[in-house]
């Protein structure tokens, strides 16, 4: 896989923010069961105390491991960069594939982007979309 922001190649890292799977494979249920079993392990709890981000990393690492161990390579499809674009990292994107505006994207993730009171000035989108977001998503 290539990362959105710096174009680095890394092993598959499945993001739960945008995932489609066949229900009969029960991957989501297996992932939930695995997470519930391992989440409270003492070794992991020590990691969470050192850095809260390990809680997020654990659920994504478990999901990635489960998907890779359960599916064949031919069953996986990596979506293009216009899907699940990390808006909160937009200004760090050094790939040359950074969208000129949000209207080019199919989906995005924002992870706190709107917490910044000046988000509208930082968002690469036309005014109608910014207004729609402000009126419908942030009230």
Backbone as a chain_set.jsonl record, in Angstrom:
{"seq": "XXXXXXXXXXXXXXXXXXXXXXXXXXXXXXXXXXXXXXXXXXXXXXXXXXXXXXXXXXXXXXXXXXXXXXXXXXXXXXXXXXXXXXXXXXXXXXXXXXXXXXXXXXXXXXXXXXXXXXXXXXXXXXXXXXXXXXXXXXX", "coords": {"N": [[0.843, -1.171, 0.0], [0.383, 2.302, -0.579], [1.009, 5.208, 1.24], [-1.22, 7.951, 1.921], [-0.222, 10.56, 2.408], [2.629, 10.774, 2.241], [3.377, 9.02, 0.287], [4.755, 6.692, 0.805], [5.617, 3.236, 0.618], [4.094, 0.625, 2.303], [3.336, -2.204, 4.394], [0.078, -3.719, 4.138], [-2.342, -1.773, 5.768], [-5.128, -1.675, 7.223], [-7.8, 0.511, 7.348], [-10.33, 1.193, 9.541], [-12.141, 3.155, 9.09], [-13.127, 3.238, 6.521], [-14.406, 0.685, 5.06], [-15.363, -2.199, 3.392], [-16.997, -5.261, 3.372], [-17.81, -8.715, 2.836], [-20.667, -9.889, 4.404], [-21.043, -12.616, 5.075], [-18.496, -13.551, 5.553], [-17.888, -12.81, 8.083], [-15.969, -11.076, 9.154], [-16.011, -8.626, 10.537], [-17.284, -9.27, 12.934], [-15.467, -11.189, 13.932], [-13.264, -9.539, 14.254], [-14.213, -7.743, 16.197], [-14.557, -9.563, 18.359], [-11.906, -10.391, 18.765], [-10.682, -7.957, 19.412], [-12.073, -7.272, 21.783], [-11.185, -9.33, 23.408], [-8.416, -8.905, 23.581], [-7.967, -6.205, 24.2], [-7.934, -5.383, 26.916], [-5.689, -6.573, 27.945], [-2.935, -6.728, 30.184], [-0.355, -5.87, 29.228], [-0.984, -4.305, 27.005], [-2.547, -2.32, 28.208], [-0.61, -0.949, 29.646], [0.779, 0.249, 27.543], [-1.206, 2.019, 26.598], [-1.319, 3.828, 28.706], [1.094, 5.116, 28.402], [0.822, 6.284, 25.893], [-1.982, 7.454, 24.41], [-2.643, 7.028, 21.748], [-2.087, 4.422, 21.133], [-4.37, 2.955, 21.605], [-5.97, 3.411, 19.371], [-4.218, 2.461, 17.43], [-4.057, -0.263, 18.135], [-6.642, -1.335, 17.521], [-6.642, -0.978, 14.759], [-4.37, -2.394, 13.977], [-5.049, -5.008, 14.747], [-7.284, -5.401, 13.092], [-6.05, -5.222, 10.567], [-4.255, -7.421, 10.66], [-6.083, -9.54, 10.93], [-7.611, -9.337, 8.535], [-5.611, -9.722, 6.572], [-4.727, -12.284, 7.237], [-7.007, -13.747, 6.815], [-7.996, -13.436, 4.237], [-7.336, -13.931, 0.759], [-4.837, -12.48, -1.387], [-5.968, -11.817, -3.847], [-8.538, -11.252, -3.135], [-8.581, -8.78, -2.03], [-8.994, -5.285, -2.423], [-7.529, -2.31, -3.021], [-8.59, 0.896, -2.53], [-8.595, 3.843, -4.619], [-6.653, 6.933, -4.112], [-8.604, 8.93, -3.869], [-10.487, 8.097, -2.131], [-11.313, 7.998, 1.286], [-9.589, 10.054, 2.042], [-7.149, 11.704, 4.03], [-8.119, 14.396, 5.437], [-7.337, 15.912, 7.641], [-4.613, 15.838, 7.432], [-3.959, 17.226, 5.207], [-2.314, 19.517, 4.598], [0.169, 18.462, 4.969], [0.59, 16.734, 2.95], [2.691, 15.396, 0.654], [2.777, 14.147, -1.765], [2.167, 14.917, -4.338], [-0.239, 14.243, -5.27], [-2.143, 15.529, -3.938], [-5.388, 16.72, -3.536], [-6.879, 19.443, -5.355], [-9.232, 20.508, -4.5], [-11.871, 19.633, -2.207], [-14.011, 18.71, -3.61], [-13.08, 16.978, -5.498], [-12.808, 14.585, -4.275], [-14.038, 11.345, -3.241], [-14.642, 10.222, -0.732], [-13.712, 11.289, 2.597], [-11.664, 11.517, 5.542], [-11.757, 13.178, 8.65], [-10.941, 13.524, 11.324], [-10.844, 15.396, 13.677], [-10.449, 17.749, 12.305], [-12.36, 19.812, 12.122], [-12.334, 20.881, 14.626], [-10.695, 23.016, 14.81], [-11.179, 26.412, 14.966], [-10.703, 27.971, 12.735], [-11.16, 26.398, 10.525], [-12.505, 26.653, 8.056], [-10.962, 28.404, 6.52], [-8.741, 26.864, 6.086], [-9.615, 24.758, 4.634], [-9.651, 23.256, 1.495], [-11.939, 23.919, -0.457], [-14.857, 24.791, -2.363], [-17.043, 27.571, -1.698], [-19.899, 26.886, -1.524], [-19.841, 24.165, -0.665], [-18.418, 24.359, 1.753], [-20.218, 25.923, 3.21], [-22.421, 24.181, 3.275], [-21.351, 22.087, 4.832], [-20.867, 23.473, 7.247], [-23.486, 24.235, 7.952], [-24.957, 21.848, 8.066], [-23.474, 19.762, 9.186], [-22.058, 20.64, 11.389], [-23.584, 21.8, 13.339]], "CA": [[0.0, 0.0, 0.0], [1.081, 3.587, -0.533], [0.349, 6.125, 2.157], [-1.824, 9.132, 1.284], [0.447, 11.827, 2.632], [4.01, 10.842, 1.78], [3.59, 8.086, -0.811], [5.609, 5.583, 1.222], [5.045, 1.902, 0.495], [4.128, -0.126, 3.544], [2.472, -3.382, 4.411], [-1.325, -3.297, 4.259], [-2.797, -1.204, 7.022], [-6.554, -1.526, 6.942], [-8.407, 1.569, 8.145], [-11.722, 0.876, 9.825], [-12.98, 4.276, 8.705], [-13.74, 2.973, 5.222], [-14.2, -0.743, 4.906], [-16.514, -2.96, 2.901], [-16.697, -6.688, 3.445], [-18.957, -9.606, 2.672], [-21.145, -10.28, 5.739], [-20.888, -14.055, 5.35], [-17.117, -13.825, 5.999], [-17.896, -12.504, 9.519], [-14.723, -10.411, 9.546], [-16.251, -7.577, 11.534], [-17.556, -9.96, 14.205], [-14.196, -11.766, 14.396], [-12.429, -8.422, 14.689], [-14.763, -7.301, 17.486], [-14.241, -10.556, 19.386], [-10.47, -10.321, 18.996], [-10.408, -6.699, 20.104], [-12.585, -7.36, 23.149], [-10.353, -10.271, 24.141], [-7.049, -8.418, 23.775], [-7.914, -4.796, 24.564], [-7.651, -5.187, 28.341], [-4.479, -7.288, 28.357], [-2.076, -5.809, 30.954], [0.707, -5.287, 28.407], [-1.557, -3.245, 26.178], [-2.965, -1.216, 29.074], [0.598, -0.174, 29.94], [1.031, 1.065, 26.354], [-2.198, 3.096, 26.551], [-0.948, 4.851, 29.692], [2.217, 5.884, 27.841], [0.397, 7.066, 24.72], [-3.381, 7.116, 24.088], [-2.778, 6.636, 20.347], [-1.994, 2.964, 21.024], [-5.729, 2.406, 21.559], [-6.361, 3.442, 17.957], [-3.331, 1.574, 16.696], [-4.397, -1.656, 18.414], [-7.804, -1.807, 16.767], [-6.291, -1.043, 13.34], [-3.406, -3.485, 13.792], [-5.796, -6.264, 14.814], [-8.076, -5.497, 11.872], [-5.136, -5.517, 9.457], [-3.799, -8.801, 10.789], [-7.209, -10.439, 10.665], [-7.934, -9.298, 7.102], [-4.517, -10.323, 5.802], [-4.659, -13.726, 7.505], [-8.272, -14.389, 6.459], [-8.333, -13.271, 2.827], [-6.26, -14.027, -0.216], [-4.485, -11.197, -2.015], [-6.918, -11.554, -4.931], [-9.808, -10.811, -2.555], [-8.419, -7.426, -1.51], [-8.978, -4.205, -3.396], [-7.168, -1.029, -2.427], [-9.284, 2.001, -3.189], [-7.689, 4.921, -5.039], [-6.466, 7.995, -3.112], [-9.769, 9.798, -3.723], [-11.314, 7.506, -1.076], [-10.787, 8.031, 2.651], [-8.473, 10.993, 2.068], [-6.97, 12.26, 5.375], [-8.225, 15.85, 5.388], [-6.585, 16.498, 8.759], [-3.194, 15.854, 7.05], [-3.905, 17.834, 3.875], [-1.181, 20.433, 4.418], [1.403, 17.677, 5.038], [0.601, 15.839, 1.791], [3.832, 15.7, -0.221], [2.775, 13.127, -2.814], [1.844, 15.44, -5.663], [-1.611, 13.808, -5.56], [-3.042, 16.268, -3.057], [-6.471, 17.302, -4.343], [-6.997, 20.91, -5.358], [-10.406, 20.826, -3.687], [-12.582, 18.46, -1.698], [-14.977, 18.249, -4.606], [-12.429, 15.906, -6.265], [-12.763, 13.371, -3.463], [-15.249, 10.545, -3.062], [-14.839, 10.257, 0.723], [-12.552, 11.759, 3.34], [-11.786, 11.447, 7.001], [-11.408, 14.509, 9.136], [-10.257, 13.329, 12.601], [-10.611, 16.606, 14.439], [-10.206, 18.9, 11.432], [-13.325, 20.881, 12.394], [-12.112, 21.434, 15.961], [-9.995, 24.283, 14.607], [-12.164, 27.44, 14.614], [-10.37, 28.537, 11.42], [-11.156, 25.287, 9.575], [-12.976, 27.06, 6.725], [-9.847, 28.996, 5.802], [-7.766, 25.819, 5.788], [-10.233, 23.724, 3.809], [-9.626, 23.517, 0.055], [-13.252, 23.608, -1.038], [-15.616, 25.973, -2.78], [-17.919, 28.1, -0.648], [-21.144, 26.134, -1.282], [-19.573, 22.967, 0.127], [-18.08, 24.801, 3.111], [-21.465, 26.361, 3.838], [-23.205, 22.968, 3.518], [-20.739, 21.416, 5.977], [-21.104, 24.278, 8.448], [-24.913, 24.245, 8.305], [-25.569, 20.527, 8.267], [-22.658, 18.8, 9.93], [-21.386, 21.194, 12.56], [-24.51, 22.462, 14.277]], "C": [[0.89, 1.237, 0.0], [0.292, 4.512, 0.387], [-0.142, 7.356, 1.406], [-0.896, 10.339, 1.301], [1.884, 11.882, 2.108], [4.346, 9.828, 0.699], [4.498, 6.922, -0.472], [4.879, 4.257, 1.028], [5.184, 1.197, 1.836], [3.222, -1.341, 3.433], [1.034, -2.922, 4.6], [-1.689, -2.896, 5.687], [-4.244, -0.824, 6.792], [-7.134, -0.481, 7.896], [-9.891, 1.268, 8.31], [-12.672, 1.989, 9.406], [-13.671, 4.085, 7.369], [-13.426, 1.533, 4.852], [-15.485, -1.378, 4.397], [-16.114, -4.426, 2.901], [-17.968, -7.493, 3.24], [-19.409, -10.098, 4.053], [-20.913, -11.757, 6.06], [-19.472, -14.426, 5.787], [-16.95, -13.55, 7.489], [-16.624, -11.814, 10.014], [-14.94, -9.368, 10.635], [-16.525, -8.201, 12.903], [-16.266, -10.555, 14.785], [-13.275, -10.668, 14.934], [-12.897, -7.911, 16.054], [-14.376, -8.26, 18.608], [-12.761, -10.528, 19.759], [-10.107, -9.068, 19.792], [-10.873, -6.76, 21.557], [-11.734, -8.293, 24.005], [-8.986, -9.659, 24.489], [-6.938, -7.004, 24.344], [-7.473, -4.564, 26.01], [-6.442, -5.996, 28.842], [-3.543, -6.307, 29.072], [-0.964, -5.159, 30.12], [0.214, -4.155, 27.532], [-1.97, -2.051, 27.037], [-1.779, -0.342, 29.461], [0.939, 0.745, 28.763], [0.067, 2.247, 26.286], [-1.847, 4.214, 27.531], [0.189, 5.726, 29.152], [1.772, 6.78, 26.692], [-0.992, 6.582, 24.304], [-3.55, 6.626, 22.646], [-2.661, 5.122, 20.164], [-3.371, 2.313, 21.001], [-6.222, 2.355, 20.117], [-5.512, 2.454, 17.182], [-3.708, 0.111, 16.92], [-5.578, -2.113, 17.568], [-7.48, -1.898, 15.276], [-5.303, -2.167, 13.061], [-4.117, -4.841, 13.819], [-6.643, -6.468, 13.564], [-7.18, -5.87, 10.692], [-4.672, -6.967, 9.495], [-4.888, -9.807, 10.463], [-7.534, -10.489, 9.177], [-6.865, -10.022, 6.294], [-4.454, -11.832, 6.016], [-5.913, -14.468, 7.05], [-8.58, -14.371, 4.967], [-7.106, -13.474, 1.955], [-6.027, -12.675, -0.863], [-5.49, -10.814, -3.107], [-8.285, -11.092, -4.422], [-9.754, -9.367, -2.046], [-8.386, -6.425, -2.648], [-8.647, -2.917, -2.657], [-7.848, 0.069, -3.226], [-8.29, 3.085, -3.586], [-7.635, 6.041, -3.991], [-7.642, 8.955, -2.967], [-10.755, 9.272, -2.681], [-10.577, 7.615, 0.26], [-9.577, 8.959, 2.776], [-8.356, 11.614, 3.464], [-6.944, 13.791, 5.372], [-7.4, 16.521, 6.474], [-5.08, 16.55, 8.473], [-2.964, 16.538, 5.703], [-2.65, 18.666, 3.655], [0.165, 19.724, 4.551], [1.571, 16.781, 3.814], [1.693, 16.264, 0.813], [3.88, 14.777, -1.428], [2.62, 13.685, -4.216], [0.445, 15.023, -6.102], [-2.612, 14.541, -4.677], [-4.124, 16.915, -3.903], [-6.465, 18.826, -4.267], [-8.192, 21.345, -4.524], [-11.084, 19.533, -3.255], [-13.563, 17.894, -2.712], [-14.394, 17.139, -5.48], [-12.494, 14.563, -5.55], [-14.106, 12.654, -3.442], [-15.615, 10.532, -1.585], [-13.573, 10.801, 1.362], [-12.754, 11.461, 4.807], [-11.205, 12.737, 7.547], [-10.726, 14.506, 10.478], [-9.87, 14.626, 13.3], [-10.391, 17.86, 13.611], [-11.104, 20.08, 11.798], [-13.202, 21.453, 13.799], [-11.407, 22.787, 15.883], [-11.023, 25.334, 14.199], [-11.919, 28.056, 13.227], [-10.398, 27.473, 10.327], [-11.549, 25.725, 8.174], [-11.855, 27.667, 5.893], [-8.799, 27.984, 5.389], [-8.305, 24.771, 4.823], [-10.216, 24.105, 2.331], [-10.94, 23.084, -0.599], [-13.925, 24.907, -1.442], [-16.622, 26.348, -1.684], [-19.222, 27.314, -0.463], [-20.925, 24.869, -0.436], [-19.222, 23.344, 1.566], [-19.341, 25.2, 3.876], [-22.327, 25.145, 4.196], [-22.666, 22.228, 4.74], [-21.06, 22.176, 7.267], [-22.562, 24.209, 8.904], [-25.449, 22.877, 8.694], [-24.764, 19.576, 9.145], [-22.125, 19.336, 11.246], [-22.316, 21.901, 13.535], [-25.006, 21.513, 15.327]], "O": [[2.008, 1.214, 0.515], [-0.935, 4.585, 0.315], [0.435, 7.755, 0.394], [-0.799, 11.062, 0.309], [2.315, 12.912, 1.59], [5.486, 9.777, 0.238], [4.969, 6.228, -1.374], [3.672, 4.166, 1.247], [6.262, 1.176, 2.429], [2.444, -1.473, 2.489], [0.794, -1.853, 5.161], [-1.38, -3.588, 6.658], [-4.541, 0.229, 6.228], [-6.972, -0.586, 9.112], [-10.615, 1.107, 7.327], [-13.885, 1.783, 9.371], [-14.699, 4.71, 7.111], [-12.329, 1.211, 4.396], [-16.567, -1.115, 4.922], [-15.015, -4.779, 2.475], [-19.073, -6.992, 3.451], [-18.606, -10.666, 4.794], [-20.618, -12.102, 7.204], [-19.265, -15.507, 6.338], [-15.981, -14.003, 8.098], [-16.252, -11.962, 11.178], [-14.13, -9.249, 11.555], [-16.042, -7.701, 13.919], [-16.006, -10.438, 15.983], [-12.596, -10.852, 15.943], [-12.088, -7.677, 16.951], [-13.926, -7.834, 19.672], [-12.409, -10.628, 20.934], [-9.317, -9.127, 20.734], [-10.147, -6.345, 22.46], [-11.583, -8.064, 25.205], [-8.468, -9.884, 25.583], [-5.905, -6.651, 24.915], [-6.713, -3.634, 26.283], [-6.215, -6.081, 30.049], [-3.374, -5.176, 28.616], [-0.675, -3.978, 30.315], [0.912, -3.159, 27.339], [-1.768, -0.903, 26.643], [-1.923, 0.874, 29.591], [1.342, 1.89, 28.967], [0.476, 3.359, 25.953], [-2.046, 5.394, 27.239], [0.236, 6.928, 29.415], [2.274, 7.892, 26.53], [-1.156, 5.432, 23.894], [-4.492, 5.891, 22.349], [-3.095, 4.594, 19.141], [-3.529, 1.231, 20.437], [-6.822, 1.367, 19.695], [-6.03, 1.693, 16.365], [-3.679, -0.678, 15.975], [-5.516, -3.18, 16.956], [-7.98, -2.791, 14.592], [-5.388, -2.823, 12.023], [-3.819, -5.717, 13.007], [-6.715, -7.577, 13.034], [-7.529, -6.75, 9.905], [-4.695, -7.659, 8.477], [-4.637, -10.81, 9.795], [-7.713, -11.572, 8.619], [-7.181, -10.84, 5.43], [-4.161, -12.579, 5.083], [-5.888, -15.691, 6.913], [-9.346, -15.205, 4.485], [-5.978, -13.215, 2.375], [-6.918, -11.826, -0.884], [-5.822, -9.64, -3.271], [-9.099, -10.594, -5.2], [-10.782, -8.803, -1.673], [-7.817, -6.689, -3.707], [-9.392, -2.486, -1.776], [-7.696, 0.156, -4.445], [-7.248, 3.228, -2.948], [-8.472, 6.091, -3.09], [-7.67, 9.732, -2.012], [-11.75, 9.933, -2.382], [-9.376, 7.358, 0.347], [-8.649, 8.675, 3.532], [-9.371, 12.017, 4.033], [-5.877, 14.402, 5.311], [-6.825, 17.586, 6.249], [-4.343, 17.229, 9.188], [-1.88, 16.431, 5.129], [-1.991, 18.529, 2.624], [1.203, 20.326, 4.273], [2.607, 16.133, 3.668], [1.634, 17.343, 0.223], [4.931, 14.641, -2.054], [2.914, 12.991, -5.19], [-0.008, 15.403, -7.182], [-3.798, 14.209, -4.671], [-3.818, 17.589, -4.887], [-6.097, 19.414, -3.25], [-8.177, 22.414, -3.914], [-10.892, 18.479, -3.862], [-13.9, 16.711, -2.658], [-15.149, 16.426, -6.142], [-12.259, 13.52, -6.16], [-15.162, 13.265, -3.602], [-16.762, 10.797, -1.222], [-12.5, 10.782, 0.759], [-13.867, 11.189, 5.258], [-10.279, 13.311, 6.975], [-9.971, 15.437, 10.76], [-8.686, 14.906, 13.486], [-10.168, 18.934, 14.171], [-10.654, 21.226, 11.784], [-13.894, 22.414, 14.134], [-11.518, 23.603, 16.798], [-11.684, 25.165, 13.174], [-12.842, 28.603, 12.622], [-9.729, 27.625, 9.305], [-10.99, 25.228, 7.196], [-11.807, 27.462, 4.68], [-8.046, 28.219, 4.444], [-7.54, 23.987, 4.26], [-10.716, 25.167, 1.959], [-11.027, 22.02, -1.211], [-13.605, 25.98, -0.93], [-16.99, 25.517, -0.853], [-19.621, 27.091, 0.68], [-21.751, 24.55, 0.42], [-19.693, 22.697, 2.501], [-19.505, 24.853, 5.046], [-22.896, 25.083, 5.286], [-23.441, 21.789, 5.59], [-21.477, 21.577, 8.258], [-22.839, 24.133, 10.101], [-26.309, 22.773, 9.568], [-25.329, 18.682, 9.776], [-21.774, 18.556, 12.132], [-21.845, 22.543, 14.473], [-25.789, 21.904, 16.192]]}, "num_chains": 1, "name": "protein.A"}
